[in-house]
Amino acid sequence: MPSADAVISDVIGAIGRQDFVARTAHSLRTLAGFDLMATVLHAPGGQARLLADNFDEVDCRAAVETYARVTHPINPMLAERGAVRACEFAPQPRTLAALHPHVLRDPQEEMGFRTMGWPARQEEIGLYVPGWGGVIEIGLYRRRGRYGASRTTMRALQGLARPIAAAFERHDALTRPAADSGGLTKREAEVCELLLRGCSSEAIALRLGIGRYTVKDHRKQIFRKLGVGSLAELFAAARQEGSFSHIRSS
């Protein structure tokens, strides 16, 4: 089981990568010793978007999608911040009645109900942090046993709340498409500029403080977005009048 420091290191290393959200949730899941994870962005206005999950492993993808699409408003944990246990909350009968077609009432569940198709009798803990204009929920689940998540585990998750929130914001800043960038993110634009200067992947990794494989991932996305298939084509396109002027240094 990894330490909290190892989790932070892994999360920081994933910033800027396409699998950042999944790797972050996986690291927290491993730290807590849980089996399933689902990361959901809850935006203002009651909208929610599923960012990453591994519910395919138990053939319950439809259930987690239903949660993100329909039943998330009845989750009382959403009002909290930090590390939270589902067992500390009671069901809300009136809300449940309104969502009857998508909810199964079951007194053996921690909150007295579960979304239709959700694996039964799961212990649930969650990390709720502000981010991306709303609240990011990283839910962790496992079959309920004799003992629930320990106080040590919950303290560790609570201590990770701020670093995880900061990592999500940093990832967003690096991957959000920049204005007049031809669709490239800020980080991709930086990598593209260094490629045009003749820097190798190793040199770019050292310059930007990222992994060599992360540079390769960015390079693939740059080629795809700019419609080139090789470095030679990238240089040729850059030589065309006005091409890529928005990402080259002045």
Residue pairs with C-beta under 8 A, 6 or more apart in sequence:
1 30
1 31
1 33
2 10
2 27
2 30
2 31
3 31
4 31
4 156
4 159
4 160
6 27
7 27
7 28
7 30
7 31
7 160
8 160
8 163
10 23
10 24
10 27
11 23
11 24
11 27
11 163
11 164
11 167
12 167
13 211
14 20
14 23
14 24
14 171
15 167
15 170
15 171
15 174
16 171
16 174
16 175
16 187
16 210
16 214
16 218
17 23
17 214
17 217
18 217
20 167
20 171
20 175
21 39
21 51
21 52
22 39
22 52
24 39
24 138
24 164
24 167
24 168
25 37
25 38
25 39
25 52
25 53
25 138
25 140
26 37
26 54
28 37
28 127
28 138
28 140
28 157
28 160
28 164
29 35
29 36
29 37
29 140
31 153
31 156
31 157
32 125
32 140
32 149
32 153
32 156
32 157
33 142
33 153
34 123
34 125
34 140
34 141
34 142
34 149
35 57
35 141
35 142
35 143
36 53
36 54
36 55
36 57
36 58
36 119
36 122
36 140
36 141
36 142
37 52
37 53
37 54
37 138
37 139
37 140
37 141
38 50
38 52
38 53
38 54
38 55
38 64
38 67
38 137
38 138
38 139
38 141
39 50
39 51
39 52
39 53
39 136
39 137
39 138
39 139
40 48
40 49
40 50
40 51
40 67
40 68
40 72
40 136
40 137
40 139
41 48
41 49
41 51
41 131
41 132
41 134
41 135
41 136
41 137
42 48
42 72
42 78
42 134
42 135
42 136
42 137
43 49
43 132
43 133
43 134
44 133
44 134
46 73
48 68
48 69
48 72
49 68
50 64
50 65
50 67
50 68
51 136
53 61
53 64
55 61
55 63
55 64
58 119
60 117
60 118
60 119
62 117
63 115
63 116
63 117
63 118
63 119
64 118
66 102
66 115
66 116
66 117
67 75
67 115
67 118
70 99
70 102
70 115
71 99
71 102
71 103
71 115
72 78
73 95
74 92
74 95
74 96
74 99
74 103
74 113
76 89
76 90
76 92
76 111
77 84
77 86
77 89
77 126
77 128
77 137
78 128
78 135
78 137
80 128
81 128
81 129
81 130
81 135
81 161
82 127
82 128
82 129
82 157
82 158
82 161
83 125
83 126
83 127
83 154
83 155
83 157
83 158
83 161
84 125
84 126
84 127
84 128
85 124
85 125
85 148
85 149
85 154
86 110
86 111
86 123
86 124
86 125
86 126
87 110
87 111
87 123
87 124
87 148
89 110
89 111
90 111
90 112
91 105
91 111
91 112
91 113
96 103
96 105
96 113
101 116
102 115
102 116
103 113
103 114
103 115
103 116
104 113
104 114
104 115
104 116
104 118
105 112
105 113
106 112
106 113
106 114
106 120
108 120
108 121
109 120
109 121
109 122
110 122
110 123
110 124
110 144
114 120
114 122
119 141
119 143
121 143
121 144
122 141
122 142
122 143
122 144
123 141
123 142
123 143
123 144
123 145
123 148
123 149
124 139
124 140
124 141
125 139
125 140
125 149
125 153
125 154
125 157
126 137
126 138
126 139
126 140
127 137
127 138
127 140
127 157
127 160
127 161
127 164
128 135
128 136
128 137
128 138
129 135
129 136
129 138
129 161
129 162
129 164
129 165
129 168
130 136
130 165
131 165
131 168
131 169
131 172
132 168
132 169
132 172
136 165
136 168
138 164
173 186
174 185
174 186
174 187
175 185
175 186
175 187
176 185
176 186
177 183
177 184
177 185
178 184
178 185
178 186
178 189
180 246
181 188
181 189
181 246
181 247
182 225
182 226
182 244
182 246
182 247
183 225
184 192
184 221
184 222
184 225
184 226
184 247
185 221
187 208
187 210
187 218
188 218
188 221
188 222
188 225
189 246
189 247
190 208
191 204
191 208
191 215
191 218
191 219
191 222
192 222
192 226
192 234
192 244
192 247
193 247
193 248
193 249
194 203
194 204
194 207
194 208
195 204
195 219
195 222
195 231
195 234
196 234
196 235
196 238
196 244
196 248
199 207
201 212
201 215
201 216
201 219
202 212
204 210
204 215
205 211
205 212
205 214
205 215
208 215
222 234
223 229
223 230
223 234
226 234
226 237
226 244
227 237
228 234
228 237
237 243
237 244
238 244
238 248
